[in-house]
Amino acid sequence: MTQKHKTSQAVDSRDKDFLTEAEIKRFLDEARRGRHGVRDYLMMLMAYRHGLRVSELIDLRLDDLDLDSARLFVRRRKGSLSTHQPIEGDELRALRAWLREREQRPDASSPYLFLSERGPMTRQAVNYLAAAIGKRAGLGFHVHPHMLRHSTGYYLANRGHDTRLVQDYLGHRNIAHTVRYTRTAAARFEGLWRESNGQRRRQRGGNP
């Protein structure tokens, strides 16, 4: 095996750890179609929208919601920074839909936001759901919930947001965990070739 082939194989074999915006859309669209589509869609949307770890997702409480001001208290784990984050319109609508459905359950008095048929959602149940939704969406790779958190980081970085802001939003204690997103963000390289081509045209006297 040649060195070139070995290098190519090594690059191709790297595990995918995030979903692109197009893949996220397919994933969320498919989440709606399951048996518990109202709940599952909201769970996956919130995991992505707020960059939640599984432990943080299943620990969300009703008291963490302020629907009047459209704010969510994100209680971070691992000693990370907890923050109040905005709830966007689509997420607010999905929340209200789930809360209406949740009110009809015999365990509606539970403090936890997300409930399964056996009580509060578990890590294992969320892992299973993410994988099943990804498979139904035809994404072609195994989806695990932490990929949604990584997808949040890459989305924010590609929007050109400041590294410190992304760090605080995701609750990273160490900024080195955030830099992985901003260093590889395509937004950093936007305009490089346009600027280069423009310089060449000026050097040639303005001819295209």
C-alpha positions in Angstrom: 0.0 0.0 0.0 1.4 3.4 -1.0 1.8 6.3 1.5 -0.7 8.3 -0.5 -3.3 5.6 -0.3 -2.6 5.2 3.5 -3.1 8.9 4.0 -6.3 8.9 1.9 -7.7 5.9 3.8 -6.9 7.6 7.2 -8.7 10.8 6.2 -11.7 8.9 4.8 -12.0 6.7 7.9 -12.3 9.6 10.4 -15.6 9.4 12.2 -18.1 12.1 11.3 -18.9 14.1 14.5 -21.4 16.7 13.3 -24.3 17.2 10.9 -24.4 19.9 8.2 -27.3 22.3 8.1 -28.9 20.3 5.3 -28.5 17.1 7.3 -29.9 18.7 10.4 -33.0 19.7 8.5 -33.5 16.1 7.2 -32.9 14.8 10.7 -35.4 17.2 12.4 -38.0 16.6 9.6 -37.8 12.9 10.2 -38.0 13.3 14.0 -41.6 14.6 13.5 -42.7 11.4 11.9 -42.1 9.0 14.7 -44.7 7.5 17.1 -43.9 10.3 19.5 -43.1 12.9 16.9 -44.2 16.0 18.9 -41.9 15.1 21.8 -39.0 13.7 19.7 -38.9 16.7 17.4 -38.7 19.1 20.3 -36.0 17.0 22.1 -33.8 16.9 19.1 -34.4 20.6 18.2 -33.6 21.7 21.7 -30.5 19.5 21.9 -29.3 21.2 18.6 -30.5 24.7 19.3 -28.9 24.9 22.7 -25.9 22.6 22.2 -27.1 20.3 25.0 -25.3 17.2 26.3 -27.6 14.3 26.8 -27.4 14.6 30.5 -28.5 18.3 30.2 -31.3 17.4 27.8 -32.9 14.8 30.0 -32.4 17.0 33.1 -34.5 19.9 31.7 -37.3 20.8 34.1 -40.5 22.6 33.6 -39.2 25.3 35.9 -36.4 26.0 33.5 -38.9 27.4 31.0 -40.1 30.9 30.8 -42.5 30.9 27.9 -43.7 34.5 28.5 -40.2 35.9 27.9 -39.2 33.0 25.6 -36.1 32.1 27.7 -34.6 28.7 28.8 -32.3 28.2 31.7 -29.6 25.8 30.5 -28.2 24.0 33.5 -24.8 22.9 32.3 -23.0 19.8 33.7 -19.2 19.2 34.2 -18.8 22.5 36.0 -19.6 24.4 32.8 -21.2 27.9 32.7 -25.0 27.8 33.1 -26.9 30.4 31.1 -30.3 31.8 30.1 -30.8 31.4 26.4 -33.5 32.7 24.0 -36.2 30.3 22.7 -36.8 31.1 19.0 -40.3 31.1 17.5 -40.3 27.6 15.9 -38.9 26.1 19.2 -41.6 28.0 21.2 -44.3 26.6 19.0 -42.9 23.1 19.4 -42.7 23.5 23.1 -46.3 24.6 23.4 -47.4 21.6 21.3 -45.5 19.1 23.5 -46.8 20.8 26.7 -50.4 20.4 25.5 -49.7 16.7 24.8 -47.8 16.3 28.1 -50.7 17.6 30.1 -52.8 14.6 29.1 -50.3 12.1 30.6 -50.9 10.5 34.0 -47.4 11.5 35.1 -47.9 15.2 34.0 -46.9 16.3 37.6 -43.3 15.2 37.0 -40.9 18.1 37.2 -39.0 16.8 34.1 -39.8 18.3 30.7 -39.4 15.1 28.7 -41.2 11.9 29.6 -41.2 8.4 28.2 -43.8 5.7 28.6 -41.8 4.6 31.7 -41.1 8.0 33.3 -38.4 10.6 32.7 -36.3 10.1 29.6 -33.0 8.2 30.0 -29.6 8.6 28.3 -30.1 5.2 26.6 -33.5 6.2 25.3 -32.2 9.4 23.7 -29.2 7.6 22.2 -31.6 5.0 20.6 -33.9 7.7 19.3 -31.1 9.8 17.7 -29.7 6.7 16.0 -33.2 5.6 14.8 -34.1 9.0 13.5 -30.8 9.3 11.6 -31.3 5.9 10.0 -34.9 6.7 8.9 -33.6 10.0 7.5 -31.2 8.1 5.4 -28.1 10.0 6.5 -25.8 7.0 5.9 -23.9 7.2 9.2 -24.6 6.5 12.8 -26.1 9.6 14.6 -25.5 10.0 18.3 -26.9 12.9 20.4 -23.5 14.6 21.0 -23.2 15.1 17.3 -26.0 17.7 17.7 -23.9 19.6 20.2 -21.0 19.6 17.8 -23.3 20.7 15.1 -24.3 23.7 17.2 -20.7 24.7 17.6 -19.9 24.5 13.8 -23.1 26.3 12.9 -22.3 29.3 15.2 -18.7 29.3 14.1 -19.7 29.3 10.4 -21.9 32.3 11.2 -18.8 34.2 12.2 -19.6 34.5 15.9 -16.8 35.4 18.3 -15.0 32.4 19.9 -15.7 33.6 23.4 -19.4 33.9 22.6 -19.6 30.4 21.3 -17.6 29.2 24.3 -20.2 30.8 26.7 -23.1 29.6 24.7 -21.9 26.0 24.8 -20.7 26.3 28.4 -17.1 25.3 27.7 -14.8 25.8 30.7 -11.7 25.5 28.4 -11.7 27.6 25.2 -9.6 24.9 23.6 -12.8 22.9 23.2 -14.4 25.8 21.3 -11.5 26.6 19.0 -12.0 23.3 17.2 -15.2 24.9 15.7 -13.9 28.3 14.9 -10.5 27.2 13.4 -12.2 24.9 10.9 -15.2 27.2 10.1 -15.5 28.0 6.4 -16.5 31.5 7.3 -12.9 32.2 8.2 -11.8 31.7 4.6 -14.6 33.5 2.9 -13.3 36.1 0.4 -9.7 34.8 0.2 -10.0 33.9 -3.5 -12.1 36.9 -4.3 -9.5 39.2 -2.8 -6.7 37.3 -4.6 -8.5 37.4 -8.0 -9.2 41.1 -7.5 -5.6 41.9 -6.9 -4.6 40.0 -10.0 -7.1 41.9 -12.1 -5.7 45.2 -10.7 -2.2 44.1 -11.6 -3.3 43.4 -15.1 -4.9 46.8 -15.5 -8.5 45.9 -14.7 -8.9 43.2 -17.4 -11.0 40.2 -16.2 
